[in-house]
Amino acid sequence: MVRRNLDQIVEEKRNQGIYDEEGEPKIGFRPELLRLLIRNGGKDNSLGHDAIYASYMLDLIERSGIPATQELFDAMATMLQGFADSGPGYVTINGIHTIVQPGEVPEAENQPELAPSSVLELFHAFSRPERMERGDMQLGHLLTHGHAVVELKRALRAEALEEHGPVLEQSFFKRTALLAYANALEKEETEFASNAAAGARNPLEPSYWEEALADSRHGHYGKYAYSYLRLCRLAGFRPENFQSFSRILPPLA
């Protein structure tokens, strides 16, 4: 069912062109990709998608036979610059999609170093009114963004990420500060009563992926499950209660 869900997403979002696997290899793909992230780092780049997709790409070329070609790098560079140009992205406040500029948000202080356990702790503890979350699904972005930073720190340590690591973390904490600021502007404070009544959805069960097939949400079911289960594994946790995780999924029909 996971593979069927992937095939469905690929079919719905099919590329017009075909990737040339015989293209010229890109020398220094990994450090050059890191350079692009650092260049635009420390900002609130389109919900953290710059870090998220860079992490996915590095993981993909590490685990598969897909060659790291110049064509692939150029495509990634175009996408990352697009995220940087798009700005912070909107957040739903009082039912309206609103762009909050980072300069309007107080700087967060004394933030912990991002690690699997700290990302999970922040994710579970972060509270949002239901109307806001249904409008923009930001909790899921916090989960995948935090996971991406953790994975980038693991994957790129050899390329001296330690020198620049805080830049990637700063972007993440700018986003959490922005969402906390938006919470204070929301007039409706209803929590997730409907989801609590519906019960948790477990990505280790077939029923979760049956629902994913019915509503792909641009692959969010897969991305969210991957980040959550991967972080639990890295942190040494055994996930048993998926109630908090289920907050980030679309409401059951």
Stockholm file with secondary structure:
# STOCKHOLM 1.0

chainA/1-253         MVRRNLDQIVEEKRNQGIYDEEGEPKIGFRPELLRLLIRNGGKDNSLGHDAIYASYMLDLIERSGIPATQELFDAMATMLQGFADSGPGYVTINGIHTIVQPGEVPEAENQPELAPSSVLELFHAFSRPERMERGDMQLGHLLTHGHAVVELKRALRAEALEEHGPVLEQSFFKRTALLAYANALEKEETEFASNAAAGARNPLEPSYWEEALADSRHGHYGKYAYSYLRLCRLAGFRPENFQSFSRILPPLA
#=GR chainA/1-253 SS CHHHHHHHHHHHTCCSSCCCTTSCBCTTHHHHHHHHHHHTTTSCCGGGHHHHHHHHHHHHHHHSSCCCBHHHHHHHHHHHHHHHHHTTCEEEETTEEEECCGGGSCCCCSCCCCCHHHHHHHHHHCCCCHHHHHHHCHHHHHHHHHHHHHHHHHHTGGGTHHHHHHHHHHHHHHHHHHHHHHHHHCSCCCCSHHHHHHCCCCTTSHHHHHHHHHCCGGGHHHHHHHHHHHHHHHHTCCCCCCTTGGGGSCCCC
#=GC SS_cons         CHHHHHHHHHHHTCCSSCCCTTSCBCTTHHHHHHHHHHHTTTSCCGGGHHHHHHHHHHHHHHHSSCCCBHHHHHHHHHHHHHHHHHTTCEEEETTEEEECCGGGSCCCCSCCCCCHHHHHHHHHHCCCCHHHHHHHCHHHHHHHHHHHHHHHHHHTGGGTHHHHHHHHHHHHHHHHHHHHHHHHHCSCCCCSHHHHHHCCCCTTSHHHHHHHHHCCGGGHHHHHHHHHHHHHHHHTCCCCCCTTGGGGSCCCC
//
